[in-house]
């Protein structure tokens, strides 16, 4: 019996010595916004948009556990009687597990992740809420925003979060590199993070080809599932992206093509196209200025339904790991109360 206890003790000590916790780290984003879209928007508002804490637990050189918790729009949570009506997009805040996974690396060319993750889609979805990682306060609406489907429901045309398995890796050659992610998930449904009620899983991939010597990156993403929140209709979205950097200039563009399948209450397939182009310039190593043209066509069969956003923005690194941002959006939306309106946003993004 004593021998067993001693053996267990030495195994426990070996495990503890071999493990390492990196963190906690995180970021905070604080925003101020005002627009003339409607009478409510004209009042202006402050928003503690994100407060995120994350950490890595290295089990050994090949294995790690990663986790991230997010407080969004403040920290007030709903009371029990209002829990069924609670929506983090329209309430005083939400607390959620943003990401959590176990990763095991067979080699740099092949790793596996098991858990909850931000869907590998487009340039930005994997850092969708990490505002310090991109130049503007909000991401391009056409690709990353929520849009109306033919039933009048508001949704993204891909799943922002996924729960499942990812195979990923990186292949490096002398003049180029290729990154890939291939995944299977529960897909979207009423309870997609516990009991999947949709037998058809979410499938997708993300490929990134890079030529460092030319400052070029080419990407392709695809996501498809039978959306359990929209009568299990087949929804598929493809995204193509390009980034080019030369000296202080950076050109970025994305195009997405989405097909939302027929359901009982709609007579035809909804085909939506989204695209934006962005030109940025770095001033004095601390400030970036940019202009972006963003357009979204929710239904190819309909006319005069496009949404357009012209953004002029700048950001400045006040201290290390801290950005202040300011931007003006010139919107045109035929379905809005005021078709043409202006939105101004200022924000602070801090990494710690």
N, C-alpha and C positions, 0 to 999 in steps of 0.2 A: 504494500500500500504506500509506504514512504517513497519507494522507487518511482511509482506512478506520479505521485505529487511532485517529486523533483523534476521528472521529465516534462510534465505540464508547465511547471514554473519556467524551465529553460526555453521551451517553445514559445511561451508568452513573452519572455524577455527578448527573444530573437525577433518576433513579430514587431514588437514595439520599437526596437532599434532600427528595423528595416523600413519603418513607415515615417512619412514626413508630411506635415500639414503646411500648405502654402496659403496664406491669407490670414484673416479675411480681408478682401478688397471689395471695392464697389464704386458706385457713381451716384451722383445726385443731379437732377435737372429741375430748375425753377424757371417758370415762364410767365410773361405778361402779354396779353393779347387784346386787341380791339379791332373792330371792323364796322363798316356801315351796311352789313348784310341785312340786318333787321334791328328792331328796337332793343332787343336783348343784347345783341352783339355790340351795340353802340355804348353800352355801359362799361365795357372793358372788364377784364378778369385777371386774377393771379392764379397760378396753378403749380403746386409742387408735383410735377408730373411723375417723376420716378425717384425712388430711393431704393437701390439694389445692393444686396450683400452677396458675395460669392466667395468660394474657396475650393481649392484642390487638395485632395488627400492622396498622396503618392504611396501606394501599397508596396510597390517594388519598381524597378526600372521599366517594367512593361505594363503595369496596371495602375489605374488611378480612378478615384471617384470624384466627380465634380458636382457642385450644387449651387443654385442661385435662387434667392428669395427676393420678391419684389413687392414694395409698397407703391401703389399707383394712385395718383390724384389724392394725396393725403393718407391718413391712417385710420379714419373712422370706418368701422365695419357695421354692417346692418344688424338691427335687432332681430330676434328670432321670429317675431310676427311679420317682419317684412322680408324675410330671407328669400321667399319664393319670387319676390318682385325685384330682387337685387340685380343690378347690372353695372359692372365696373365702368362702363363707358358713360353712364348717366347718373352717377351717385357720388357720394363723398369719399370714395376710395375703395381700394381692394387690396387684399393680401393674397398672394398666390406663389406657388412653386413655379418659377419661370422655367428652370431647367434642372435636371438631375439625371446623371447617367454614370454607369460603370464602363470604363474603356479598357480594352486589352489590345496591346500591339504585338502582332507577330513579327512585324518589321515596319519601317517607315512607309512601305508600299501597301501594307494591309493591316488595318485596325478594325476593331468592332466596338460599337457603342450600344448599350442596352439601357433604355429609360426614356425620359421625356426630353425633347429637344425642340429648338426652333427649326422649322422646316427649311432644308437647304433649297432656297428659291431666290433667284435674282442676286444682285450684288449685296443687298442690305438686309434681307429678312433674318439672317442668322444674328445680326446685330440690331434688330428692329427697334428695340427700346434703348439701346446704348447711344444716346445722343452725343456724348463726347467723341464718338468714333466717326461722325460725319459732320459736314460743314453747316447744314441748316438745322433749324429747330424741328422741322417736320420733313418726312421723306416724301418723294414724289407721289402725289395723290393717285395718278393713273395706275401705277403698278402696285403700290402698297396700301392704298386706301380701301375703304369699304364702299361698295356700290350696290345699287338696286338691281335685283333680278326681275324676271317677267312677272313674278308673283307679288312684287312690291316689297320683298324682304331685303334687308341690308346685309350684305355679306362680302367677304373677300373672295376672289375667284380662285384662291388656293387656301390651304390650311396654314394659318400662322404657326400653330403648335402641332407637334406630332408625338405619339407615344409608340415606340416599337424598337426596331433594330436598324442600325446604320453600319454599312461597310464603307470604309474610307481609306484613302492613302494618297501619297505623293510620289511621283516619279520624276527624278531630276536628271537632265542631260547637260551637256556643255553649254548649249545656247538656249534651251527651253526647259520648261517644267510643266507637268500636268497634274492637277489635283482632281480627285473624283470622290463623289459620295453617292451611294445607292442605298435606298431605304425602303422598308415596309412598315406600315403603321396601322393603327386601328381605323384610320379615316375619321371623317366627321360624323357625329351623331349626338344623341341627347346625353350620352354618358361615355364619351370616347376615351376617358382616362381611367376607366375602371372596367365596366362591362360593355364591350362593343356590341351594339345592336344592329350592326351592318356587316353582313357576311362578306361583302366585297371590301377588301382592305385598301388603304391608301398606298399608292406606289409612286416612286419618283426618283430623280437623280439630279445631280449638279456636277457639271464638268467645267474646269477652268484651265485654259491654255495660256501660258505666259512666255513672252520673249523679253527678258529683263534688259538686254542690250538695246532694244528698240523702244522700251517703255510701253509695250503693248500687252493688253490682257483681253482675251476673248472668253466669254462664258455662255453656257447653255443650261437651262433648267426646265424640268417638266414635273408636273404634279397631276395625278388623276385619282379619283375615287368616286364612289356612288354616295353622294352627300345625303346622310341620314336626316339632316335638318331641312332638306328640300325634296321630300318624297322619294329619296333614294335615287335621284336622277344622276346620270353620269356627268361629271364635270371634269374637264381637262384644261390645263393651262400650260402654255409653252412660253419661255422667256429667253431672249437673246440679249447679251450685253457686251459693250465694248468700252475699254478705258485706254487712253493714250496720254502719256506724260512726256513733256520735253522741257527741260530747264524749269521755269516757274509756271508753265502752262499745263493745264489738265483738261482734257475733253472726255466727257462721260455720256453714254447713251444707252438706253434700254428700250426694247420692244417686246410686248407681251400679246399673245393671241390666245383667247379663251373661248371654249365651246361649252355651253351649259345645256344639258340634254333636255328633251321634252318631258313634261309632266302632265298629269291629267287635266290641269286647268289652263295649260298653254298649248297653242296649236303648232308651234314651231320651235326649232333650235335657236337659242340665243347665241350669237357670235359677237364677241366684244374684242376691240383692239385698243391697246394703250401704248403710248410712247412718250419719251422725253429726251431732250438733249440739253447738256449743261456744259458751260465753259467757265473755268475758274483760273484765277491768277494769284500767285503768292507774292505778297508785298513784304519786303524787309524781314522775312523769315517768321513773322509773328501774325500777320494779317492776311486773310484770304478774301477776295471779292469774287462774286460769281453772278451769272445770269442763267436762268433755266426756262425753257419752254416745255410745258407739260400738257398733253392732250389725251382725252379719253373718249372713246366712242362706245357706249354701252350696248348698242344693238345695230348691227350693220344694215338691217332692213329698214330702219327708221331714219328720217332726215331731221336736221336741226335739233339733235339731242346731244351734241358733243359738249363736254366740259373742258374748258381751257384755263390754264394757270400760267401766268408769266411772273417769275420770281426774280427779284433783285436782292442780293443778300451779301453780308459781310460777317466775318468773325475775327476776333482778336484774342491772342493768348496773353491774358493779363499776368498770370504767374504760371509756373510749370504745372501742367495737368489741369488747367482751368481755362475755359473758353467763355467769352461773352459773344452773343450772336444777335444780329438784327436783320430783319428781312421784311420786305413788302411783297404781297401777293396781289396780282391784278386778275381777278376771277371773271369768267363768263360762264354762266350756267342757266340754260333756258328754263330749267325746272325750279330755280330758286325764286324766292319772293321778289328779290331784286336781281335781275339777270346779270348786271355788271356791278361789281362791288370791289372794294379794296380791303385787304386784311393786313394788319401790321403785327409782328411778333418779335419780342425781345426775350432772350433767355440766357441763363447761366448754366454751364455744364461743368461739373467738377469730378475728377477721378481721384480716388483715395485708396 
